[in-house]
Amino acid sequence: MSYVKCRNVLLVGASGNAGKNILPALLADTNFKVSVLSRANSSATFPANVNIIHVNYSDKPALVKALTDQDVVISAVGGDALLNNLDKSIIEACLQAGVKWFIPAEYGFDFNHDSASSIPINNGRLENIKILKENQSNLAHTFVSTGAFLDWGLDTGFLGFDIANRMVTLYDQGKHLVSGMILKNLGKTIVAILHQPQLTLNKRIYIADATFTQQDILALFEKYTNVKWAVKHATTEETLKNAEEAWANGNILNGYIGFILGLAYSGKGACDFEDKINNQDLGLERVSLEQAIKEAVQRNEINVH
């Protein structure tokens, strides 16, 4: 499939962390007629110029009807929808509805890397990849690996940095490389992908603003806060072991977080793809790690050195 018309674009999960950064970029591009797929009982609100389609995701005929006449469907689902693999239902509905291009919500790891299959939270996305590859003559796909979301991950403490208290947990001494991007740039990435199908159809696209270690981030935080940070240590081996136990005991959230951190910081390669990034191919400028840390300090209202 060498060409896909992409006038009618539908976004799923527009109110989540990823979706909130994708939707404005789509709306700013007059080439697209943008719709949002929303749960029937959702209270989320969207700009007035968005066509909102409410649907019960478990009602397969209704889902197929909602996707009919859409050229491209972009998934940005997270949380329970991601864990319950809503994307699989969307893929099946896309195939029935005649959608031509699907971008799944698998932002993060390089799922081409063998180590990505080592944690159970990735099983659904690996299943989706298989289905999409088997059906790519009818439904084109683009997989997007972004690594860590730097701004979101630093602001929430997810990446192990507690900005307010100047504390960090270093995994494996913070020595392993991780690729990551600024979440607010995800929208630009998706728009660039849609405008260049010759480069992106049925491909995995790697986008990263920076590739770094936790030690690199810590040094910059200490520079811009002018404070020596307190350091705790953890091993990715123990983190993954604890995640497995939490997952088995039904503590899904702790298991989920542990699996992501354990794999991302392990140095196994599923979150380090500096040698494969497509930023330049797609005309996407990169943000330096130093700029990202400086902005994180400013956002969190700590005096800049």
Buried (B, 14 or more C-beta within 10 A) or exposed (E): BEEBEBEBBBBBBBBBBBBBBBBEBBBEBEEBBBBBBBBEEBEBEBEEEBEBBEBEBEEEEBBBBBBEEBBBBBBBBBEEBBBEBBBBBBBBBBBBBBBBBBBBBBBBBBBBBEBBEBBBBBEBBEBBBEBBEEBBEEBBBBBBBBBBBBBBBBBEBBBBBBBEEBBBBBBBEBEBBBBBBBBBBBBBBBBBBBBBBEBBBBBBBBBBBBBBBBBBBBBBBBBBBEEEBEEEEBBBEEBBEBBBEBBEEEBEEBBBBBBBBBBBBBBBBBBBBBEBBBBEEBEBEBBEBBBBBBBBBEEEEBEEE
